[in-house]
Amino acid sequence: MGFKKIMGMPEFISSKIYIADIGAAGGLQERWDIFGENLIAIGFEPDKREFHKLPKSEKFRWFNTALHANSAEHDLFITRWQTNTSLLKPNQKIIEGLFYPRKDDFDVIKTIKVHVSG
């Protein structure tokens, strides 16, 4: 039975679906649209250039912060391609081994300090 058919079953039609988007740059992926009005999302995006682009909605709640186990100041590695921005520095050895056409998308263009609450 396919996913769309399952989600069309009566017990799912009226159920709320909650999702957490960790690293919300670009907003939720279209694949979540299947849940329609039942979808409620909370997202975390530490990159200010992307945070301000997130869609405003009563169904979505965005936070301009990163998540980490330890409350402290951490480096945020801002990369050329926004969805690769991370508290983890890109591992060039691993990236070189990927079948990924634009490896320069992982280039760090800036490193900033961000306070993270654990």
C-alpha positions in Angstrom: 0.0 0.0 0.0 1.5 3.4 -1.0 2.1 6.3 1.3 -0.6 8.5 -0.3 -3.2 5.8 0.1 -2.3 5.3 3.7 -2.5 9.1 4.4 -5.9 9.1 2.7 -7.3 6.7 5.2 -10.0 8.2 7.6 -7.9 7.8 10.7 -5.2 10.0 9.2 -7.3 12.6 7.5 -8.2 14.4 10.7 -4.9 13.7 12.6 -2.4 16.5 13.2 1.1 15.6 12.0 4.0 17.3 13.8 7.4 17.7 12.3 10.7 19.2 13.5 13.0 20.6 10.8 16.5 20.8 12.1 18.4 23.1 9.7 15.3 24.6 8.1 17.1 26.6 5.3 14.8 26.6 2.3 11.7 25.7 4.3 10.0 22.3 4.4 10.5 20.1 1.4 7.5 19.7 -0.9 7.1 16.0 0.0 5.5 17.2 3.3 2.7 18.9 1.3 0.7 15.7 1.3 -0.3 16.4 4.9 -1.9 19.6 3.9 -3.6 21.5 6.7 -2.8 18.7 9.2 0.9 19.5 9.1 2.4 21.6 12.0 6.1 22.3 11.9 8.7 23.7 14.2 12.1 24.5 12.7 15.5 25.6 13.7 17.7 27.6 11.3 20.9 29.4 12.7 21.8 31.1 9.4 20.3 34.5 9.4 20.4 34.9 5.6 18.1 31.8 5.4 16.0 32.3 8.5 14.5 35.5 7.2 13.4 33.7 4.0 11.3 31.1 5.8 7.6 31.4 5.1 5.4 33.0 7.7 2.4 30.8 8.8 0.3 29.9 11.8 1.3 26.3 11.1 5.0 26.9 11.2 7.2 28.1 14.0 10.8 29.0 13.2 13.6 29.7 15.6 16.9 31.5 14.6 19.1 29.1 16.5 21.2 26.0 16.2 20.8 22.9 18.3 23.5 21.2 20.3 23.8 19.0 23.3 26.0 21.6 25.1 24.9 25.2 26.0 27.9 27.2 24.8 29.2 29.4 22.0 30.0 27.3 18.9 31.4 28.0 15.4 28.8 28.0 12.7 30.3 27.2 9.3 28.4 29.2 6.7 28.8 27.5 3.3 28.3 28.6 -0.2 25.2 26.5 -0.5 22.9 27.4 2.4 21.6 23.9 3.2 25.2 22.8 3.9 25.8 25.3 6.7 26.5 23.5 10.0 28.1 23.5 13.4 30.2 20.8 11.9 33.1 21.8 9.6 32.7 20.2 6.2 35.0 17.1 5.9 36.7 17.7 2.5 38.1 14.1 2.4 34.5 12.7 2.6 33.1 15.4 0.2 35.7 14.5 -2.4 34.5 10.9 -2.4 30.9 11.9 -3.0 29.2 11.7 -6.4 28.2 15.4 -6.0 28.6 17.7 -9.0 29.3 20.9 -7.1 31.7 20.2 -4.4 32.4 23.9 -4.0 28.8 24.2 -2.5 30.5 22.9 0.7 33.1 25.7 0.7 33.1 27.7 4.0 32.6 31.3 3.1 32.4 32.6 6.7 32.6 31.3 10.2 30.6 33.0 12.9 30.1 32.4 16.6 26.6 31.4 17.7 25.3 30.8 21.2 23.5 27.5 21.5 21.2 26.5 24.3 21.4 22.7 25.1 
